[in-house]
Amino acid sequence: MGAASDDPRGESGRGPPIMRTLTRAWGYEVMADGRLRVWFEVACA
């Protein structure tokens, strides 16, 4: 997903690259009302 690097002034598309960098695993679920529930795992030091 290159959206973050495509337009440095863009207002969207940064979530997936940030999540890939800062987490061990992440994902999302679409809820019944259309909202997204995002989950993530962070490694302990």
Backbone as XML, in Angstrom:
<?xml version="1.0"?>
<chain id="A" units="angstrom">
  <residue number="1" name="MET">
    <atom name="N" x="0.852" y="-1.188" z="0.000"/>
    <atom name="CA" x="0.000" y="0.000" z="0.000"/>
    <atom name="C" x="0.885" y="1.235" z="0.000"/>
  </residue>
  <residue number="2" name="GLY">
    <atom name="N" x="0.952" y="1.956" z="-1.083"/>
    <atom name="CA" x="1.839" y="3.093" z="-1.189"/>
    <atom name="C" x="1.165" y="4.427" z="-1.010"/>
  </residue>
  <residue number="3" name="ALA">
    <atom name="N" x="-0.049" y="4.465" z="-0.530"/>
    <atom name="CA" x="-0.799" y="5.722" z="-0.456"/>
    <atom name="C" x="-0.084" y="6.792" z="0.356"/>
  </residue>
  <residue number="4" name="ALA">
    <atom name="N" x="0.560" y="6.404" z="1.452"/>
    <atom name="CA" x="1.221" y="7.401" z="2.291"/>
    <atom name="C" x="2.376" y="8.074" z="1.569"/>
  </residue>
  <residue number="5" name="SER">
    <atom name="N" x="3.095" y="7.338" z="0.725"/>
    <atom name="CA" x="4.227" y="7.935" z="0.031"/>
    <atom name="C" x="3.810" y="8.596" z="-1.274"/>
  </residue>
  <residue number="6" name="ASP">
    <atom name="N" x="2.633" y="8.280" z="-1.779"/>
    <atom name="CA" x="2.176" y="8.881" z="-3.032"/>
    <atom name="C" x="1.892" y="10.369" z="-2.891"/>
  </residue>
  <residue number="7" name="ASP">
    <atom name="N" x="1.303" y="10.774" z="-1.791"/>
    <atom name="CA" x="0.953" y="12.177" z="-1.576"/>
    <atom name="C" x="1.311" y="12.561" z="-0.146"/>
  </residue>
  <residue number="8" name="PRO">
    <atom name="N" x="2.478" y="13.168" z="0.052"/>
    <atom name="CA" x="2.889" y="13.510" z="1.410"/>
    <atom name="C" x="1.941" y="14.454" z="2.133"/>
  </residue>
  <residue number="9" name="ARG">
    <atom name="N" x="1.106" y="15.171" z="1.396"/>
    <atom name="CA" x="0.133" y="16.068" z="2.025"/>
    <atom name="C" x="-1.242" y="15.429" z="2.134"/>
  </residue>
  <residue number="10" name="GLY">
    <atom name="N" x="-1.363" y="14.180" z="1.700"/>
    <atom name="CA" x="-2.644" y="13.488" z="1.739"/>
    <atom name="C" x="-3.163" y="13.327" z="3.153"/>
  </residue>
  <residue number="11" name="GLU">
    <atom name="N" x="-4.459" y="13.178" z="3.286"/>
    <atom name="CA" x="-5.090" y="13.068" z="4.601"/>
    <atom name="C" x="-5.526" y="11.650" z="4.921"/>
  </residue>
  <residue number="12" name="SER">
    <atom name="N" x="-5.172" y="10.671" z="4.083"/>
    <atom name="CA" x="-5.565" y="9.292" z="4.364"/>
    <atom name="C" x="-4.495" y="8.340" z="3.850"/>
  </residue>
  <residue number="13" name="GLY">
    <atom name="N" x="-4.629" y="7.069" z="4.208"/>
    <atom name="CA" x="-3.740" y="6.040" z="3.714"/>
    <atom name="C" x="-2.517" y="5.767" z="4.562"/>
  </residue>
  <residue number="14" name="ARG">
    <atom name="N" x="-2.393" y="6.388" z="5.707"/>
    <atom name="CA" x="-1.212" y="6.186" z="6.542"/>
    <atom name="C" x="-1.385" y="5.060" z="7.555"/>
  </residue>
  <residue number="15" name="GLY">
    <atom name="N" x="-2.600" y="4.665" z="7.836"/>
    <atom name="CA" x="-2.856" y="3.652" z="8.863"/>
    <atom name="C" x="-2.151" y="2.329" z="8.628"/>
  </residue>
  <residue number="16" name="PRO">
    <atom name="N" x="-2.332" y="1.674" z="7.478"/>
    <atom name="CA" x="-1.678" y="0.373" z="7.272"/>
    <atom name="C" x="-0.154" y="0.422" z="7.375"/>
  </residue>
  <residue number="17" name="PRO">
    <atom name="N" x="0.537" y="1.382" z="6.771"/>
    <atom name="CA" x="1.995" y="1.405" z="6.937"/>
    <atom name="C" x="2.427" y="1.620" z="8.390"/>
  </residue>
  <residue number="18" name="ILE">
    <atom name="N" x="1.706" y="2.442" z="9.122"/>
    <atom name="CA" x="2.033" y="2.669" z="10.530"/>
    <atom name="C" x="1.811" y="1.390" z="11.326"/>
  </residue>
  <residue number="19" name="MET">
    <atom name="N" x="0.692" y="0.718" z="11.087"/>
    <atom name="CA" x="0.400" y="-0.516" z="11.812"/>
    <atom name="C" x="1.436" y="-1.593" z="11.495"/>
  </residue>
  <residue number="20" name="ARG">
    <atom name="N" x="1.852" y="-1.719" z="10.252"/>
    <atom name="CA" x="2.872" y="-2.712" z="9.895"/>
    <atom name="C" x="4.199" y="-2.422" z="10.592"/>
  </residue>
  <residue number="21" name="THR">
    <atom name="N" x="4.527" y="-1.156" z="10.766"/>
    <atom name="CA" x="5.797" y="-0.769" z="11.380"/>
    <atom name="C" x="5.787" y="-0.953" z="12.893"/>
  </residue>
  <residue number="22" name="LEU">
    <atom name="N" x="4.701" y="-0.612" z="13.557"/>
    <atom name="CA" x="4.665" y="-0.562" z="15.016"/>
    <atom name="C" x="4.110" y="-1.801" z="15.705"/>
  </residue>
  <residue number="23" name="THR">
    <atom name="N" x="3.509" y="-2.717" z="14.963"/>
    <atom name="CA" x="2.873" y="-3.862" z="15.605"/>
    <atom name="C" x="3.431" y="-5.176" z="15.101"/>
  </residue>
  <residue number="24" name="ARG">
    <atom name="N" x="3.194" y="-6.227" z="15.881"/>
    <atom name="CA" x="3.585" y="-7.578" z="15.485"/>
    <atom name="C" x="2.516" y="-8.167" z="14.559"/>
  </residue>
  <residue number="25" name="ALA">
    <atom name="N" x="1.271" y="-7.859" z="14.815"/>
    <atom name="CA" x="0.152" y="-8.332" z="14.000"/>
    <atom name="C" x="-0.997" y="-7.343" z="14.148"/>
  </residue>
  <residue number="26" name="TRP">
    <atom name="N" x="-1.816" y="-7.224" z="13.107"/>
    <atom name="CA" x="-2.974" y="-6.344" z="13.179"/>
    <atom name="C" x="-3.998" y="-6.783" z="12.150"/>
  </residue>
  <residue number="27" name="GLY">
    <atom name="N" x="-5.206" y="-6.298" z="12.328"/>
    <atom name="CA" x="-6.278" y="-6.604" z="11.400"/>
    <atom name="C" x="-7.493" y="-5.751" z="11.710"/>
  </residue>
  <residue number="28" name="TYR">
    <atom name="N" x="-8.585" y="-6.046" z="11.023"/>
    <atom name="CA" x="-9.810" y="-5.299" z="11.272"/>
    <atom name="C" x="-11.021" y="-6.161" z="10.987"/>
  </residue>
  <residue number="29" name="GLU">
    <atom name="N" x="-12.133" y="-5.757" z="11.545"/>
    <atom name="CA" x="-13.426" y="-6.408" z="11.336"/>
    <atom name="C" x="-14.426" y="-5.336" z="10.953"/>
  </residue>
  <residue number="30" name="VAL">
    <atom name="N" x="-15.301" y="-5.639" z="10.021"/>
    <atom name="CA" x="-16.389" y="-4.727" z="9.680"/>
    <atom name="C" x="-17.564" y="-5.096" z="10.581"/>
  </residue>
  <residue number="31" name="MET">
    <atom name="N" x="-18.025" y="-4.144" z="11.364"/>
    <atom name="CA" x="-19.123" y="-4.385" z="12.293"/>
    <atom name="C" x="-20.459" y="-4.301" z="11.553"/>
  </residue>
  <residue number="32" name="ALA">
    <atom name="N" x="-21.519" y="-4.773" z="12.181"/>
    <atom name="CA" x="-22.842" y="-4.824" z="11.558"/>
    <atom name="C" x="-23.331" y="-3.452" z="11.092"/>
  </residue>
  <residue number="33" name="ASP">
    <atom name="N" x="-22.926" y="-2.394" z="11.800"/>
    <atom name="CA" x="-23.386" y="-1.050" z="11.433"/>
    <atom name="C" x="-22.456" y="-0.359" z="10.433"/>
  </residue>
  <residue number="34" name="GLY">
    <atom name="N" x="-21.428" y="-1.100" z="9.919"/>
    <atom name="CA" x="-20.540" y="-0.545" z="8.906"/>
    <atom name="C" x="-19.247" y="0.049" z="9.443"/>
  </residue>
  <residue number="35" name="ARG">
    <atom name="N" x="-19.164" y="0.230" z="10.768"/>
    <atom name="CA" x="-17.933" y="0.762" z="11.341"/>
    <atom name="C" x="-16.854" y="-0.316" z="11.333"/>
  </residue>
  <residue number="36" name="LEU">
    <atom name="N" x="-15.589" y="0.112" z="11.446"/>
    <atom name="CA" x="-14.471" y="-0.826" z="11.513"/>
    <atom name="C" x="-13.978" y="-0.952" z="12.948"/>
  </residue>
  <residue number="37" name="ARG">
    <atom name="N" x="-13.661" y="-2.168" z="13.332"/>
    <atom name="CA" x="-13.006" y="-2.430" z="14.619"/>
    <atom name="C" x="-11.597" y="-2.896" z="14.271"/>
  </residue>
  <residue number="38" name="VAL">
    <atom name="N" x="-10.599" y="-2.133" z="14.687"/>
    <atom name="CA" x="-9.201" y="-2.457" z="14.408"/>
    <atom name="C" x="-8.594" y="-3.112" z="15.637"/>
  </residue>
  <residue number="39" name="TRP">
    <atom name="N" x="-7.831" y="-4.202" z="15.427"/>
    <atom name="CA" x="-7.134" y="-4.860" z="16.522"/>
    <atom name="C" x="-5.647" y="-4.908" z="16.200"/>
  </residue>
  <residue number="40" name="PHE">
    <atom name="N" x="-4.815" y="-5.012" z="17.237"/>
    <atom name="CA" x="-3.373" y="-5.095" z="17.016"/>
    <atom name="C" x="-2.681" y="-5.763" z="18.190"/>
  </residue>
  <residue number="41" name="GLU">
    <atom name="N" x="-1.506" y="-6.332" z="17.929"/>
    <atom name="CA" x="-0.654" y="-6.923" z="18.954"/>
    <atom name="C" x="0.675" y="-6.195" z="18.953"/>
  </residue>
  <residue number="42" name="VAL">
    <atom name="N" x="1.142" y="-5.835" z="20.134"/>
    <atom name="CA" x="2.416" y="-5.151" z="20.281"/>
    <atom name="C" x="3.339" y="-6.074" z="21.068"/>
  </residue>
  <residue number="43" name="ALA">
    <atom name="N" x="4.551" y="-6.269" z="20.587"/>
    <atom name="CA" x="5.508" y="-7.137" z="21.272"/>
    <atom name="C" x="5.981" y="-6.481" z="22.568"/>
  </residue>
  <residue number="44" name="CYS">
    <atom name="N" x="6.120" y="-7.281" z="23.623"/>
    <atom name="CA" x="6.647" y="-6.786" z="24.900"/>
    <atom name="C" x="8.161" y="-6.915" z="24.878"/>
  </residue>
  <residue number="45" name="ALA">
    <atom name="N" x="8.820" y="-5.943" z="25.463"/>
    <atom name="CA" x="10.295" y="-5.963" z="25.495"/>
    <atom name="C" x="10.814" y="-6.895" z="26.560"/>
  </residue>
</chain>
